[in-house]
Amino acid sequence: MALIKSLSDQVYEYLFHEIQVGKIAVGDKVDEAKLINELGISRTPIREALIQMTSDNILENVPRKGFYVKTVDDKEMREGFDVVSLLDGYAVELAVPNITGDDIHRMSNAIEKMNLAISKLNYDMYYDWEKEFHQVYREACGNKVLADLIEDLTRKHFRTGIYDKNKEELEAYLAFVNNDHVEVLKAIESKDIETAKKWLYLHWVEH
């Protein structure tokens, strides 16, 4: 049973990543047969992941048709990221006293890797390292419930349309957003909690 749950979680992560980077577009049907072949697993964990993603407002289960990537209402998305910005600000406030030199190194390395990903137009890589950046201070905040809640909300209200930009626009946009990470890290290094919170607000709500 634990194995099935583990596989289900992996399928969830895989599918969410594919949606986040635009490989599966909003409105697209999720091809269950293709997933079985690609991942080499049975239908059960795939089905469990699809049901969970429907519960999390990422997919829509259309009767007799299947699972489709759900369009997130602009107003709902803005409201969701308003909440994320506040919770993430609280996470960084709790984290700053606990941040170690290794944490700073991890975040700095993530920023460098994101810059490299942008230069290579490798947006899978960018997404993975952005996730790593935010994970560092959320782990350091010492409140797992808070960290998990932020993760859940960012999934449920993820931005659509980012990867619909042309390459030049997307490269410029991601470079602009990655500067938010630079400013957040500077503030964390100097233990300037209010500035870190300000940049996280801009990151989630304005940018």
C-alpha positions as CSV (number, residue, x, y, z in Angstrom):
1,M,0.0,0.0,0.0
2,A,2.8,2.4,0.8
3,L,4.4,1.6,-2.6
4,I,1.2,2.6,-4.4
5,K,1.0,5.9,-2.4
6,S,4.6,6.6,-3.2
7,L,4.0,6.0,-6.9
8,S,0.9,8.1,-6.8
9,D,2.9,11.0,-5.3
10,Q,5.5,10.6,-8.0
11,V,2.9,10.7,-10.8
12,Y,1.4,13.8,-9.2
13,E,4.7,15.6,-9.2
14,Y,5.5,14.5,-12.8
15,L,2.1,15.7,-14.1
16,F,2.2,19.0,-12.2
17,H,5.7,19.7,-13.6
18,E,4.5,18.9,-17.1
19,I,1.6,21.4,-16.7
20,Q,3.7,24.0,-15.0
21,V,6.3,24.1,-17.8
22,G,3.6,24.1,-20.5
23,K,4.1,20.6,-21.9
24,I,0.5,19.9,-21.0
25,A,-1.6,23.0,-21.8
26,V,-4.6,24.4,-20.1
27,G,-7.7,22.7,-21.5
28,D,-5.7,19.6,-22.6
29,K,-6.9,16.1,-21.8
30,V,-4.5,14.0,-19.7
31,D,-3.7,10.9,-21.7
32,E,-3.8,8.0,-19.2
33,A,-2.7,5.4,-21.6
34,K,0.3,7.5,-22.6
35,L,1.2,7.9,-19.0
36,I,1.1,4.2,-18.4
37,N,3.6,3.7,-21.2
38,E,5.8,6.6,-20.4
39,L,6.1,5.8,-16.7
40,G,5.9,2.1,-16.9
41,I,3.5,1.7,-14.0
42,S,-0.1,0.4,-13.6
43,R,-3.2,2.5,-13.9
44,T,-4.0,2.5,-10.2
45,P,-1.4,5.1,-9.0
46,I,-2.0,7.2,-12.1
47,R,-5.7,7.3,-11.3
48,E,-5.1,8.1,-7.7
49,A,-2.9,11.1,-8.8
50,L,-5.5,12.3,-11.2
51,I,-8.2,12.2,-8.5
52,Q,-6.0,14.1,-6.1
53,M,-5.1,16.7,-8.7
54,T,-8.8,17.1,-9.3
55,S,-9.4,17.6,-5.6
56,D,-6.5,20.2,-5.6
57,N,-8.3,22.2,-8.4
58,I,-5.6,21.5,-11.0
59,L,-7.6,19.0,-13.1
60,E,-11.3,18.7,-14.0
61,N,-12.9,15.3,-14.3
62,V,-15.4,15.5,-17.2
63,P,-17.9,12.6,-17.0
64,R,-17.4,10.0,-19.8
65,K,-14.5,12.1,-21.3
66,G,-11.6,12.1,-18.8
67,F,-9.4,14.5,-16.9
68,Y,-8.6,17.9,-18.3
69,V,-6.2,20.6,-17.1
70,K,-8.4,23.2,-15.5
71,T,-8.3,26.9,-16.3
72,V,-7.7,28.9,-13.2
73,D,-9.9,32.0,-12.9
74,D,-7.7,35.2,-12.9
75,K,-9.5,36.6,-9.8
76,E,-9.1,33.3,-7.9
77,M,-5.5,33.1,-8.9
78,R,-4.7,36.6,-7.7
79,E,-6.5,35.9,-4.4
80,G,-4.6,32.7,-4.0
81,F,-1.2,34.4,-4.5
82,D,-2.2,37.2,-2.1
83,V,-2.5,34.5,0.5
84,V,0.7,32.8,-0.6
85,S,2.6,36.0,-0.3
86,L,1.5,36.5,3.3
87,L,2.3,33.0,4.3
88,D,5.6,32.9,2.5
89,G,6.5,36.2,4.2
90,Y,5.7,34.6,7.6
91,A,7.8,31.6,6.6
92,V,10.8,33.8,5.8
93,E,10.3,35.7,9.1
94,L,10.5,32.4,11.0
95,A,13.4,31.2,8.9
96,V,15.8,34.1,9.1
97,P,17.1,33.4,12.6
98,N,17.7,29.7,11.6
99,I,19.4,30.3,8.3
100,T,22.8,28.7,8.0
101,G,25.8,29.3,5.7
102,D,24.8,26.1,3.9
103,D,21.3,27.4,3.4
104,I,22.7,30.6,1.8
105,H,25.0,28.5,-0.4
106,R,22.0,26.4,-1.5
107,M,19.9,29.5,-2.4
108,S,22.8,31.2,-4.2
109,N,23.5,28.0,-6.1
110,A,19.8,27.8,-7.1
111,I,19.9,31.4,-8.5
112,E,23.0,30.5,-10.5
113,K,21.4,27.4,-11.9
114,M,18.2,29.4,-12.8
115,N,20.4,31.9,-14.7
116,L,22.0,29.0,-16.5
117,A,18.6,27.5,-17.3
118,I,17.4,30.8,-18.8
119,S,20.5,31.1,-20.9
120,K,20.0,27.6,-22.2
121,L,16.2,28.1,-22.6
122,N,15.8,25.1,-20.4
123,Y,12.6,25.8,-18.5
124,D,12.3,22.4,-16.9
125,M,15.6,23.1,-15.2
126,Y,14.5,26.6,-14.2
127,Y,11.3,25.3,-12.6
128,D,13.2,22.7,-10.6
129,W,15.8,25.2,-9.3
130,E,13.1,27.8,-8.4
131,K,11.4,25.2,-6.4
132,E,14.7,24.4,-4.6
133,F,15.3,28.1,-3.8
134,H,11.9,28.5,-2.1
135,Q,12.2,25.2,-0.3
136,V,15.4,26.2,1.5
137,Y,13.9,28.9,3.7
138,R,10.6,27.1,4.1
139,E,12.5,24.2,5.5
140,A,14.4,26.5,7.8
141,C,11.2,28.1,9.1
142,G,10.7,25.1,11.3
143,N,6.9,24.9,10.7
144,K,6.1,22.0,8.4
145,V,2.4,22.7,8.4
146,L,3.1,26.2,7.1
147,A,5.5,25.0,4.5
148,D,3.1,22.3,3.3
149,L,0.2,24.8,3.2
150,I,2.2,27.2,1.0
151,E,3.1,24.3,-1.3
152,D,-0.5,23.3,-1.6
153,L,-1.7,26.8,-2.4
154,T,1.0,27.4,-5.0
155,R,-0.1,24.2,-6.7
156,K,-3.8,25.1,-6.6
157,H,-3.3,28.6,-7.9
158,F,-0.3,28.2,-10.2
159,R,0.1,30.7,-13.0
160,T,-1.1,29.7,-16.4
161,G,0.1,31.3,-19.6
162,I,3.7,32.0,-18.5
163,Y,5.1,29.5,-20.9
164,D,2.9,30.6,-23.8
165,K,5.2,33.6,-24.3
166,N,7.7,33.5,-27.2
167,K,11.3,32.6,-26.3
168,E,12.5,36.2,-26.1
169,E,9.6,37.3,-23.9
170,L,9.9,34.3,-21.7
171,E,13.7,34.7,-21.3
172,A,13.3,38.3,-20.3
173,Y,10.4,37.5,-17.9
174,L,12.2,34.7,-16.1
175,A,15.4,36.9,-15.8
176,F,13.2,39.6,-14.3
177,V,11.6,37.2,-11.9
178,N,14.9,35.6,-10.9
179,N,16.0,39.1,-9.8
180,D,13.4,38.8,-7.1
181,H,15.3,35.7,-5.8
182,V,18.5,37.7,-5.7
183,E,16.9,40.4,-3.6
184,V,15.2,38.0,-1.3
185,L,18.6,36.3,-0.7
186,K,20.3,39.6,-0.1
187,A,17.7,40.5,2.5
188,I,18.0,37.1,4.2
189,E,21.8,37.3,4.3
190,S,21.6,40.7,6.0
191,K,18.7,39.4,8.3
192,D,16.5,42.2,7.0
193,I,13.1,40.4,7.5
194,E,10.9,43.3,6.3
195,T,12.8,43.7,3.0
196,A,12.7,39.9,2.4
197,K,8.9,39.9,3.0
198,K,8.5,42.9,0.6
199,W,10.3,41.1,-2.2
200,L,8.3,37.9,-1.7
201,Y,5.2,40.0,-1.9
202,L,6.3,41.5,-5.2
203,H,7.4,38.1,-6.4
204,W,4.0,36.5,-5.9
205,V,1.6,39.3,-6.4
206,E,3.2,41.9,-8.7
207,H,5.6,39.9,-10.8
